[in-house]
Amino acid sequence: MALALIGGVVAAQTYPSKPVRVVIPWPPGGSNDVVGRIVMQKVAEYTGQQFIIDNRAGAAGSIGADVVAKAPADGYTIMVHSTSHVGNAHLYKKLPYDTLKDFTGVGLLAAQPGVLTVHPSLPAKTVRDFIALAKARPGTINYSSSGNGSAPHLSMALLVAMAGIDIVHVPYKGGAPQVTALLSGETQASLATVSTVLSHVQAGRLRALGVSSVKRTATMPNVPTIAEAGVPGYEMSPWVGVFAPAATPKDIVSRLNSEINKALKSPDVSQLLAGSALDALGGTPEEFDARIKADYEKYAKLIKLTGAKVE
């Protein structure tokens, strides 16, 4: 036992001694990909090892999550995933892994507030306008999401339930395709993460109606919260975090967490995240695990309330 303990400590001290694969279960360009690349590039600088991004998109992140669940628990395969990870446990009848038992939380990276956004062709200038239009034209407005069970899907599903409207969900494989569909007019609305639509809103290609967070975001100070704009009590605050296979040694998890927190506090990373409308979070692995368990229960209730399901 003593030899095993010493071996674990030595492994943690020398970790990482080779490139680390970072599975991001979403396509390039979405908020998970953006925050993962920004933070892991800085972690690579600190550790002197490569952190190689491996985009494994599909099924709201569950395809990539399965890769990580079955990977060796040695710290050399980790995952950057969002709140969708806990939502999937309640949306899919069967997953090839156990969301709580097969992963350990390494650390929170960033909060990713969403914003109700519409194509300019839709005659809605406010959240109230949007709700009124949806009630006048039930079943005719299409909204895009980054996948079944994704944060944009559940955020809009909650809005639909609270506002009592009928709009059509069109899931895509990630944040970038979700926004592309909205830009082309293939869909007319989306509750996308701010980072994926910010430049398009600023250029006038899309119209922002309300943010999903409790408070207004500094990136869009003139855009009201959905709660203050017509749906009292509405709030969704998704996050992005780093996970590792469940049996990954605690010393390695702690080392990773320490480097991630250091990266999040660096001025250049903070600036890059803020520029992408992502709020740096950080914290301990224990705090992240507590957040995972709390949101696991929250999403179970939300999915039951909204009737959201994999289509």
C-alpha positions in Angstrom: 0.0 0.0 0.0 2.8 2.4 0.9 4.5 1.7 -2.5 1.2 2.3 -4.3 0.8 5.6 -2.5 4.3 6.7 -3.3 3.8 5.7 -6.9 0.6 7.8 -7.1 2.4 10.9 -5.6 5.3 10.5 -8.1 2.9 10.1 -11.0 1.1 13.3 -10.0 4.4 15.2 -9.6 5.5 14.2 -13.1 2.0 14.6 -14.7 1.7 15.4 -17.5 4.6 13.6 -19.0 3.0 13.2 -22.5 0.3 15.0 -24.5 -3.2 15.1 -23.0 -6.2 14.5 -25.2 -9.1 16.9 -24.5 -12.3 15.5 -25.8 -14.9 18.3 -26.6 -18.1 16.5 -27.5 -19.3 19.4 -29.7 -18.1 20.7 -33.1 -15.6 23.6 -33.5 -17.0 27.1 -33.1 -19.5 26.6 -30.3 -19.0 27.9 -26.7 -17.7 24.6 -25.3 -15.1 24.5 -28.0 -14.2 28.2 -27.6 -13.7 28.1 -23.8 -11.9 24.7 -24.0 -9.4 25.9 -26.5 -8.7 29.2 -24.7 -8.1 27.6 -21.3 -6.3 24.4 -22.4 -3.9 26.4 -24.5 -2.9 28.3 -21.3 -2.7 25.1 -19.3 -0.4 23.7 -22.0 1.9 26.7 -21.6 2.0 26.2 -17.8 2.7 22.5 -17.9 5.0 22.4 -21.0 2.9 19.6 -22.5 0.4 19.6 -25.4 -3.3 19.5 -24.6 -4.7 18.3 -27.9 -8.4 19.1 -28.7 -10.4 16.2 -30.1 -13.9 17.3 -31.2 -16.3 14.3 -31.0 -19.7 15.8 -31.8 -23.1 14.2 -31.8 -26.1 13.3 -29.6 -25.9 16.4 -27.4 -22.4 15.5 -26.3 -23.1 11.9 -25.3 -21.0 10.4 -28.1 -17.8 12.2 -26.9 -18.7 11.5 -23.3 -18.8 7.8 -23.9 -15.3 8.0 -25.3 -14.1 9.6 -22.1 -16.1 7.3 -19.8 -14.3 4.3 -21.4 -10.8 5.9 -21.6 -8.0 4.9 -19.2 -8.3 6.8 -15.9 -4.8 8.2 -16.0 -5.4 11.9 -16.7 -4.4 11.7 -20.3 -8.0 11.8 -21.6 -10.2 14.5 -20.2 -13.4 16.2 -21.4 -14.7 19.7 -21.7 -18.5 19.5 -21.5 -21.5 21.7 -20.6 -24.6 21.4 -18.4 -26.0 19.3 -21.2 -24.0 16.4 -19.7 -26.4 16.2 -16.7 -29.4 16.9 -18.9 -28.7 13.9 -21.1 -29.1 11.5 -18.2 -32.8 12.4 -18.1 -33.5 12.9 -21.8 -32.1 9.6 -23.1 -33.8 6.3 -22.2 -30.4 4.7 -22.1 -26.8 6.0 -22.2 -23.7 3.8 -22.6 -22.3 5.3 -19.4 -23.5 6.5 -15.9 -23.4 10.3 -15.8 -22.6 10.5 -12.1 -20.6 7.3 -11.5 -18.4 7.2 -14.6 -16.9 10.7 -14.3 -15.3 13.0 -11.8 -15.5 16.7 -11.9 -12.1 18.4 -12.4 -13.2 22.0 -12.4 -15.6 24.6 -13.6 -14.4 26.8 -16.5 -17.0 29.3 -17.4 -20.7 30.3 -17.2 -22.3 30.6 -20.6 -25.5 32.8 -20.5 -28.0 32.3 -23.3 -29.9 34.9 -25.3 -33.2 34.7 -27.0 -32.3 35.6 -30.6 -34.4 35.9 -33.7 -33.9 36.3 -37.5 -34.5 39.9 -38.6 -37.4 38.6 -40.8 -39.4 37.8 -37.7 -41.4 40.8 -36.7 -40.6 40.6 -33.0 -38.6 43.4 -31.3 -39.1 42.3 -27.6 -39.7 39.1 -25.6 -43.3 40.1 -25.3 -43.6 40.5 -29.1 -42.1 37.1 -29.6 -44.5 35.4 -27.2 -47.5 37.2 -28.8 -46.4 36.2 -32.3 -45.9 32.6 -31.2 -49.4 32.5 -29.7 -50.9 34.1 -32.8 -49.1 31.6 -35.1 -48.9 28.3 -33.1 -46.6 25.7 -34.5 -45.2 27.9 -37.3 -42.0 29.3 -35.7 -39.0 27.0 -35.9 -36.2 27.3 -33.3 -32.8 25.8 -33.6 -30.7 24.3 -30.7 -27.3 22.7 -30.5 -28.8 19.3 -30.0 -31.4 17.4 -28.0 -30.8 18.0 -24.4 -28.3 20.8 -24.9 -28.5 23.9 -22.8 -30.1 25.9 -25.7 -32.8 23.2 -26.1 -33.7 23.1 -22.4 -33.5 26.9 -22.0 -36.0 27.3 -24.8 -38.1 24.4 -23.6 -38.4 26.1 -20.2 -39.4 29.4 -21.9 -42.0 27.6 -24.0 -43.5 26.0 -20.9 -43.5 29.2 -18.8 -44.9 31.4 -21.6 -47.5 28.8 -22.8 -46.4 28.9 -26.5 -46.1 26.3 -29.3 -43.0 26.5 -31.4 -41.1 23.8 -33.3 -37.7 22.4 -32.1 -35.1 21.8 -34.8 -31.9 20.2 -33.2 -28.5 20.6 -34.8 -25.1 19.0 -33.9 -23.5 21.9 -32.1 -23.7 25.7 -31.5 -22.1 26.7 -34.8 -24.6 24.8 -37.0 -27.4 26.0 -34.7 -26.5 29.6 -35.4 -25.9 29.0 -39.2 -29.5 27.8 -39.5 -30.7 30.9 -37.7 -28.6 33.2 -39.9 -29.9 31.5 -43.1 -33.5 31.8 -42.0 -33.9 28.0 -41.9 -35.0 28.6 -38.3 -36.5 31.9 -37.0 -35.4 31.8 -33.4 -32.9 30.3 -30.9 -31.9 30.6 -27.3 -28.2 30.4 -28.1 -25.3 31.0 -25.9 -24.3 34.7 -26.1 -20.8 33.8 -27.4 -22.1 32.0 -30.5 -24.3 34.9 -31.6 -22.6 38.0 -30.3 -20.8 39.1 -33.5 -24.0 38.5 -35.6 -26.1 40.6 -33.2 -23.5 43.4 -33.2 -23.5 43.3 -37.1 -27.3 43.4 -37.2 -27.6 40.0 -38.8 -29.6 38.8 -35.8 -31.8 40.5 -33.1 -31.3 39.8 -29.4 -34.5 40.0 -27.3 -33.5 38.8 -23.8 -30.8 37.0 -21.8 -31.4 33.9 -19.8 -29.4 34.7 -16.7 -30.5 36.3 -13.5 -28.8 39.6 -14.3 -28.0 41.4 -17.5 -24.7 40.4 -19.1 -21.9 43.0 -19.4 -21.5 42.0 -23.0 -25.1 43.0 -23.9 -25.9 45.6 -21.2 -28.9 47.0 -23.2 -30.6 43.6 -23.6 -33.0 42.9 -20.7 -33.2 39.5 -18.9 -36.1 37.3 -20.1 -37.5 37.6 -16.6 -37.7 41.4 -16.7 -38.8 41.4 -20.3 -42.0 39.4 -19.9 -41.5 36.0 -18.2 -41.1 36.6 -14.4 -39.1 33.9 -12.7 -37.4 32.6 -15.8 -33.7 31.8 -15.3 -31.2 29.4 -16.9 -27.4 29.6 -16.2 -25.5 26.9 -18.0 -21.8 26.2 -17.4 -18.8 24.5 -19.1 -16.5 22.3 -17.0 -13.7 19.8 -17.2 -14.4 16.1 -16.4 -12.1 13.0 -16.2 -12.9 9.3 -16.0 -14.1 8.4 -12.5 -11.1 6.4 -11.3 -8.6 9.1 -12.2 -6.2 9.5 -9.2 -7.1 12.4 -6.9 -3.5 13.8 -7.1 -3.8 14.1 -10.9 -7.3 15.7 -10.6 -5.9 18.2 -8.1 -2.9 19.0 -10.4 -5.2 19.6 -13.3 -7.6 21.7 -11.2 -4.7 23.8 -9.9 -3.4 24.5 -13.5 -7.0 25.3 -14.7 -7.6 27.8 -11.9 -4.3 29.4 -12.6 -5.2 29.7 -16.3 -8.6 31.2 -15.5 -7.0 33.9 -13.4 -4.5 35.0 -16.0 -5.3 38.4 -17.6 -5.2 37.2 -21.2 -7.5 34.2 -20.6 -10.0 36.4 -18.6 -9.9 38.9 -21.5 -10.5 36.3 -24.2 -13.3 34.7 -22.2 -15.0 38.1 -21.6 -14.6 38.9 -25.3 -16.6 35.7 -26.0 -19.3 36.5 -23.5 -18.1 33.8 -21.1 -17.7 34.5 -17.4 -14.7 32.7 -15.8 -15.7 30.5 -12.8 -13.0 28.1 -11.3 -13.2 26.5 -7.9 -12.3 23.1 -6.4 -13.1 19.6 -7.7 -15.4 19.1 -4.7 -17.3 22.3 -5.5 -17.8 21.2 -9.1 -18.9 17.8 -8.0 -21.5 19.4 -5.7 -22.7 21.6 -8.6 -23.0 18.5 -10.9 -25.2 16.7 -8.4 -27.4 19.7 -7.7 -27.9 20.4 -11.4 -28.5 16.7 -12.1 -31.6 17.0 -9.8 -32.5 20.4 -11.2 -32.5 19.2 -14.8 -34.5 16.1 -13.8 -37.3 18.4 -12.6 -36.9 20.7 -15.5 -37.2 18.0 -18.1 -40.2 16.5 -16.4 -41.8 20.0 -16.2 -41.2 20.9 -19.8 -41.8 17.4 -21.3 -38.5 17.9 -23.2 -37.4 14.7 -24.9 -35.0 13.3 -27.6 -36.8 13.6 -30.9 
